[in-house]
Amino acid sequence: MNLFSKAALAGAVALASSWTLSAQAQTVSISTLPPGSINNVQTQAIAKVVQEKAGIQMRVITFNSPAASMGAVQAGEAGFTFMSNDEVGIAVRGKDEHAGKPLDKLQLAATVFPFKVGVLVRDDSDIKTVADLKGKRFPTGWQGFPQGIALSNAILATAGLSLADTDGVPTVNLLRAADDFKAGRLDATVFAVGAPKMAEIDASVKIRFLSLDDADQAKAAMAAIRPEYTVAPQTPLPHLNGVIGETNLMQYAMTVAASSDVDEETVYKVVKALHENKDALVAAHPSFNAMNPDNISVLQPDVKYHPGAVRYYKEIGIWKGE
């Protein structure tokens, strides 16, 4: 082999190595809840769009609780997490299960869309309002999903109730509670509308989501549990099993949060892919129809945005901060 050929080969090897290192540098993980949850389906959609549009390999890893999912970001096991704004809020504030140990590396990348949760009952149940849940069999404990306590108490608060007013049945997490409901061990439980699990339950025992009181007093009682919670109307849609007629549900927001250790350019590329590709996200799951690309930089209480996200939002003129 002549010197030119050797040099060319060496250059090709070096270039290939450079490409390999570059590809490795552009591989990130995003944490979420397990299969069966709507969050998992939505995270898979986000990862697919980021991979196809930003050229970043985004690997989805799952955990049984929001705390564990966010903890993976804090510990460096994941660069991103798809998480509700209320959970990010308590993690950054060091409240509830994060008391005394705030997750100081969590920063927002994007506020993706509003997210709705409600209380489901059997469609033929005599439970018509939240007030009717008093004394009924309802999940409690939530050892593997502490957010279930906040969600339940916030919804019950709209009728002046709390978990203490129900006939509590110990549960571990949302999926276990849904299975107990299906088996007839619960009269009602909480879950996200549009989740795959709701389609499964509805096919077995026809379900109906309760409509919440949307008066100012009821909203204030809900927000007293967590400031991110509010009440919003939902019209029936084919993929929203159990939403029968106009129904008021609990609403908060789903966000993509990032570790402060993730470099600016990577976060910039991720939020750019999300902002520019709503159609691709909707094609992956209809819940992304609720996304307004120009609102993905909306500010959240006590949680700052990652510098890479701020740079992109300022560049396109939708930054909501100073």
PAGU-139085 format. One record per atom (N, C-alpha, C): residue in three letters; x, y, z. Coordinates in steps of 0.05 Angstrom, whole numbers, plus 5000, padded with zeros to 4 digits. Example, Ala and Ser with C-alpha at 12.3 -4.5 7.8 and 13.67 -1.06 7.14 Angstrom:
ala526448865156;ala524649105156;ala526449345156;ser525749555142;ser527349795143;ser525850015157;
END
This chain:
met501749765000;met500050005000;met501850255000;asn501350444981;asn503050674980;asn502250875002;leu503951075005;leu503551275026;leu500851415023;phe500051474998;phe497551614993;phe495251445002;ser495351184995;ser493151005003;ser492950975033;lys495450955046;lys495450935075;lys494251185088;ala494951415077;ala493951665087;ala490951685084;ala489951595060;ala487151605054;ala485651415073;leu486751175078;leu485550985096;leu485451095124;ala487651215133;ala487751335160;ala485651555162;gly485351715141;gly483451935142;gly480651825143;ala480051605128;ala477451495128;ala476751375156;val478751245168;val478351125194;val477751345215;ala479351565213;ala478951785231;ala476251915228;leu475351945202;leu472752055197;leu470551885207;ala470851615203;ala468851425213;ala468651435243;ser470951455256;ser471051475285;ser469651725295;ser470151945280;ser468852195287;ser465852185285;trp464952055263;trp462052015260;trp460951845282;thr462351635290;thr461451455311;thr461151605337;leu463251765344;leu463251925369;leu460952125368;ser460552245344;ser458352445341;ser455652315346;ala455352075334;ala452751935338;ala452351865367;gln454551775380;gln454251715409;gln453551955425;ala454752185417;ala454152435432;ala451252515428;gln450052435407;gln447252505401;gln445252285408;thr445952125427;thr444151925438;thr443352015466;val440752045471;val439852125498;val437551945506;ser436951955532;ser434751795543;ser432551985553;ile430051905551;ile427852045562;ile426251855580;ser425651935604;ser424251765623;ser421351825623;thr419751615630;thr416851645631;thr415651415647;leu413051395648;leu411651185663;leu411450935645;pro410650705657;pro410650455643;pro408550435621;pro408850225603;pro406850175582;pro404050135596;gly402050225582;gly399250225593;gly398350495601;ser400350675607;ser399750945614;ser399751115588;ile398151315587;ile398151495564;ile400751645561;asn402051695584;asn404651835583;asn406751675568;asn406651415570;asn408551245556;asn408151275526;val405651265517;val405051285489;val405951555478;gln405351765493;gln406152035485;gln409152075484;thr410551955503;thr413551965503;thr414651825479;gln413551595473;gln414451445449;gln414151625424;ala411951775422;ala411551955400;ala413652175399;ile414252285422;ile416252495423;ile418952395414;ala419752155425;ala422252035418;ala422551985388;lys420351895376;lys420351835347;lys420752085331;val419352295338;val419652555324;val422452665327;val423452665351;val426152765356;val428252615340;gln427852345339;gln429752185323;gln429552245293;glu427152275283;glu426852315254;glu427452595246;lys426752795262;lys427053075254;lys429553215264;ala430553115287;ala432953245298;ala435453085295;gly435152835286;gly437452655283;gly438752575309;ile437152585330;ile438152505357;ile436852235364;gln438352035372;gln437251785381;gln436151835409;met433551815412;met432351855439;met431151595448;arg432351485469;arg431551225480;arg429651265503;val427351125503;val425351155523;val425850945546;ile426151045570;ile426450865593;ile424150915612;thr423250705626;thr420750735642;thr421250685671;phe419550815687;phe419650795716;phe416750775727;asn416450665750;asn413750625761;asn412450865773;ser413951085777;ser412851325789;ser414151575778;pro412751795780;pro413952055771;pro416452115786;ala416552065812;ala418852125828;ala421351975818;ala420951715811;ala423251555801;ala424051655773;ser422051725757;ser422651825730;ser424252085730;met423452265748;met424952515751;met427652475765;gly427652285783;gly430052215797;gly432252115778;ala431351985757;ala433251885737;ala434752125723;val433252345719;val434452585708;val436452705727;gln435652725752;gln437352835773;gln439952675776;ala439752405773;ala441952235777;ala443652195752;gly442852315730;gly444352285705;gly443752035689;glu441651885697;glu440851645682;glu439251705658;ala438051945657;ala436552035634;ala437052335630;gly437152415605;gly437552705600;gly434952865601;phe432652725595;phe430052855593;phe428052685607;thr425752805614;thr423452655624;thr420952785613;phe418952625608;phe416252725600;phe414552715625;met413852945635;met412752955662;met410753185665;ser408753145683;ser406853355687;ser408053595702;asn406953825697;asn408154075709;asn407854075739;asp405753945750;asp405453945779;asp407553775792;glu408353545779;glu410453375790;glu413153515788;val413653645766;val416153795763;val416254015785;gly413954145789;gly413754355808;gly414454275836;ile413254045846;ile413853965873;ile416753865876;ala417753745854;ala420553645855;ala422553875858;val422054095843;val423854325844;val423554475871;arg421054485880;arg420454625906;arg421354465930;gly421754205926;gly422354035949;gly419953985967;lys417653935955;lys415253885970;lys414353595968;asp412453525985;asp411253255986;asp413553045989;glu413652845971;glu415652635974;glu418452735969;his418752985959;his421353105954;his422153295977;ala420753285999;ala421253476021;ala424153446031;gly425553666031;gly428353666041;gly430353576020;lys429453485997;lys431253395976;lys430353475948;pro430253735943;pro429353835917;pro431153735894;leu429953695871;leu431453615848;leu432353865833;asp434753945840;asp435754205831;asp436754205802;lys436953975790;lys437853955762;lys435553965742;leu433153955751;leu430853945733;leu430254225722;gln430154245695;gln429454495682;gln427554425659;leu425854615652;leu423854575631;leu425154595604;ala424254425586;ala425054455557;ala422554555542;ala420254435547;ala417854515533;ala415354445549;thr413354625548;thr410654565559;thr409054475535;val408554215533;val407654095508;val404654135503;phe402954065522;phe400054105519;phe398554065545;pro396154175547;pro394454115571;pro393753825572;phe393453725596;phe393053445601;phe390653415620;lys388853225614;lys386453205630;lys386152935644;val385252945669;val384852715686;val382052735699;gly380952505705;gly378252515718;gly377852265734;val375452255746;val374552025761;val372651865744;leu373251605740;leu371451435724;leu369751255742;val367351215734;val365451025747;val364250855725;arg362850645732;arg361350495712;arg359050665702;asp358550645677;asp356550815664;asp353750775677;asp353250535687;asp350650485699;asp350650535730;ser352850655740;ser353050715768;ser351150945776;asp350250935802;asp348651155812;asp350351385822;ile352951375818;ile354751595825;ile354751785801;lys353552015806;lys353252215785;lys355052455788;thr355852515813;thr357452755818;thr359752675837;val361752855840;val363952805858;val362852775887;ala360852935894;ala359752915921;ala358652635927;asp357852485906;asp356752215910;asp358952015917;leu361452095916;leu363651915922;leu363951875952;lys362652035968;lys362852005997;lys361951726006;gly363751596020;gly363151326030;gly363451106010;lys364151175985;lys364550965964;lys367350855964;arg367650615953;arg370250485951;arg372050625931;phe374250735942;phe375950905925;phe378850845932;pro380750845913;pro383450775919;pro384850975938;thr386550865955;thr388051035974;thr390750905978;gly392551045993;gly395150935997;gly397151025976;trp396850925952;trp398450995929;trp401450985935;gln402350755947;gln405150735954;gln407050765931;gly406350665908;gly408050685884;gly407550925867;phe405651085874;phe404851315857;phe403651535874;pro405351665890;pro404351865909;pro402752095895;gln403152145870;gln401652345856;gln398652275857;gly398052025860;gly395251935862;gly393752065885;ile395252115907;ile394052245930;ile393252525923;ala395152675911;ala394552955904;ala392352975883;leu392452805863;leu390352805842;leu387552755855;ser387452545872;ser384852475884;ser383852695902;asn385552795920;asn384652995938;asn383853255924;ala385253325902;ala384553565888;ala381853545875;ile381253305863;ile378653265851;ile376453255872;leu376953105893;leu374953095915;leu374453365928;ala376553535929;ala376253795941;ala374153975927;thr373653915901;thr371654075887;thr368854045898;ala368453825914;ala365953775927;ala366253785957;gly368353905967;gly368753925995;gly369553666009;leu370653475994;leu371353216005;leu374353176004;ser375252966016;ser378052876014;ser378052566014;leu380352446012;leu380552156012;leu379452046039;ala379652196060;ala378652106086;ala375552066086;asp374152186067;asp371252156065;asp370351916049;thr372251776037;thr371551536021;thr372051286036;asp371051066025;asp371750796037;asp374250706023;gly376550776035;gly379150736022;gly379850446018;val380750385994;val381750115987;val384750155979;pro386550035994;pro389450075988;pro390149995959;thr391750165947;thr392750105920;thr395650175918;val396950095897;val399850165892;val400150385872;asn398750355850;asn399050555828;asn396550565811;leu396650725790;leu394350775773;leu393450515759;leu395350365748;leu394550125733;leu393349915752;arg394349885776;arg393249695795;arg390449785803;ala390050045808;ala387450145815;ala385450105792;ala386350135767;ala384550095744;ala383749805742;asp385549625748;asp384949335747;asp382949265770;asp383349385793;asp381449335815;asp378649445809;phe378549675795;phe376049785786;phe374649585767;lys376249495748;lys375149305728;lys374049055741;ala375448965762;ala374648715776;ala372348765795;gly371449015799;gly369249065816;gly369949115845;arg372549145850;arg373449195878;arg373349495885;leu372949665866;leu372749955870;leu370250055857;asp369050265868;asp366750395856;asp367650615837;ala370050715840;ala371050935824;ala374050945826;thr375451065807;thr378351115809;thr379051345791;val381551435793;val382551655777;val384251545754;phe384051685731;phe385851605709;phe385751835688;ala387751825671;ala387852025649;ala385951945627;val384452135616;val382752075593;val384452025568;gly383551835552;gly384951775527;gly387151575531;ala387651475555;ala389751275559;ala388951005548;pro390850845538;pro390250575528;pro388750405548;lys389350445574;lys388050285595;lys385050345596;met384250595589;met381450665590;met379950525567;ala381250495545;ala379950345523;ala379450055531;glu381449945545;glu381249665555;glu378949635575;ile378849815594;ile376749805615;ile374049855603;asp373850045585;asp371250115573;asp370149875557;ala371949725544;ala371049495529;ala369949265547;ser370849275572;ser370049065591;ser367649145607;val367749385619;val365549495635;val365249795626;lys363049845613;lys362650115602;lys363150325624;ile364750535617;ile365550735637;ile364451005631;arg364451175651;arg363651455648;arg365351625667;phe366451845657;phe367852035674;phe365952235686;leu366252285712;leu364652485726;leu365352765717;ser363352935715;ser363853215708;ser364253375734;leu366453525735;leu367153675759;leu365753945760;asp365354045784;asp364354315788;asp366454515778;asp365754705761;asp367754895751;asp367255175763;ala365855195785;ala365455455798;ala368155545809;asp368455805813;asp370955915823;asp371855785850;gln369855745867;gln370455625893;gln371655345890;ala370555185872;ala371454915867;ala374354925855;lys374755105837;lys377455135825;lys379555215846;ala378755395864;ala380555485885;ala381255255904;ala379255085910;ala379754855927;ala381654665914;met381454625888;met383254445873;met386054565873;ala386354825867;ala388954945865;ala390354955892;ala388854945914;ala390054945940;ala391754695945;ile391054475931;ile392554225933;ile395254255918;arg395054345892;arg397454415877;arg396654645858;pro398254855856;pro397455085841;pro397155035811;glu398254815801;glu398154765772;glu395454645764;tyr393754555783;tyr391254425777;tyr389054625772;thr387354565752;thr384954725747;thr382854545735;val380554655728;val378254515716;val377854615688;ala377454435669;ala377054525641;ala375054335628;pro373554435609;pro371554275595;pro372854095574;gln371553865569;gln372453685548;gln370053575532;thr370053615506;thr367953505489;thr368653215483;pro366553055477;pro367052765470;pro368752745444;leu370552555443;leu372052495419;leu372352195418;pro372652085394;pro372651795391;pro374651645408;his377051765413;his379051625428;his378951675458;leu376951835467;leu376651905495;leu374451735508;asn375051485513;asn373051305525;asn372151415552;gly369451405555;gly368351495581;gly367551785582;val368351945562;val367552225561;val364952235546;ile362752245561;ile360052225550;ile358752505553;gly358552645531;gly357552925533;gly359753105543;glu359153365543;glu361053565553;glu361653505583;thr364253465589;thr365053385615;thr367353555626;asn366953665650;asn369153815662;asn371153625676;leu373653665670;leu375753485680;leu377953655694;met379553525709;met381953655720;met383953695697;gln385153925696;gln387153985676;gln389754095688;tyr391953995678;tyr394554115684;tyr396154085658;ala398754095658;ala400254095633;ala402353875633;met402853765610;met405053575606;met407453725595;thr409753665606;thr412153815598;thr414453615591;val416353715576;val418853575573;val420853735590;ala421953595610;ala423953725627;ala426653595621;ala428753755625;ala431553665619;ala433353705642;ser435453555643;ser437553605663;ser439153845656;ser439953995676;ser441654235671;ser444354145660;asp445053885662;asp447553785651;asp447453725621;val445053715609;val444853675580;val445853935566;asp447453905545;asp448554135532;asp446354295517;glu446954555514;glu444954735502;glu444154645474;glu445954555458;glu445354495430;glu443454265428;thr443754065445;thr441953835445;thr439053915452;val438854075474;val436154165482;val434954345460;tyr436554515448;tyr435654685426;tyr434454515404;lys435854305396;lys434954135374;lys432353985381;val432153895406;val429753755415;val427353935414;val427554175425;val425154345426;val424554455398;lys426554485381;lys426054565353;lys424454345339;ala425154095343;ala423753875331;ala420853865340;leu420353915366;leu417653915376;leu416054145365;his417254385365;his415754615356;his415054605326;glu416754485310;glu416354495281;glu414754255270;asn414154055287;asn413053805276;asn410553705291;lys408653895296;lys406153805309;lys404753595293;asp404753615266;asp403253415250;asp404353135254;ala406953115256;ala408152845261;ala407452745289;leu407352925308;leu406552845335;leu403652745336;val401952895322;val399052825321;val398752555307;ala400352505286;ala400152255272;ala400852025290;ala402652075310;ala403451865328;ala401351825350;his400052045359;his397952015379;his396152265378;pro393452225378;pro391652455375;pro391652655398;ser392752585421;ser392852775443;ser394453025437;phe396253005417;phe397953235410;phe396353445394;asn393853375387;asn392153585375;asn391753825395;ala392053775421;ala391753985441;ala394154165442;met396254095429;met398754245430;met398554495413;asn399354725425;asn399654975410;asn402655035409;pro403955005386;pro406855035384;pro407855305395;asp406255515392;asp407155775401;asp406755815431;asn405655615445;asn405355625474;asn407255435489;ile409055315475;ile410755115488;ile412855245506;ser413055505505;ser414955645523;ser413455785546;val410955715551;val409455845573;val410855795599;leu410955995616;leu412355975642;leu410755805662;gln412255655679;gln411055485700;gln412055585727;pro410355565748;pro411155675774;pro413755545785;asp415655715791;asp418155635805;asp420155465789;val419555405764;val421355235748;val422455395724;lys425055405722;lys426255555700;lys426755385676;tyr426955505653;tyr427455365628;tyr430455325623;his431155115610;his433855055603;his434855265583;pro437355355585;pro438455555567;pro438255485538;gly438455235531;gly438155155503;gly435355195492;ala433355155509;ala430655205501;ala430155505499;val431155655519;val430755945518;val432056065492;arg434355965485;arg435656065460;arg433856025436;tyr432755785434;tyr430955735411;tyr428455905411;tyr427155925435;tyr424656075437;tyr425156375431;lys427356485440;lys428056765434;lys428556795404;glu429856605392;glu430556615364;glu428056635346;ile425956485354;ile423556485338;ile421356675348;gly421956815370;gly420157025379;gly417756935396;ile418056705410;ile415756615427;ile416556595456;trp418856695464;trp419656675491;trp417856845509;lys416856725530;lys414856855548;lys416156995572;gly418756945576;gly420157065599;gly421357325593;glu423057415611;glu424357675608;glu426557665586;
END
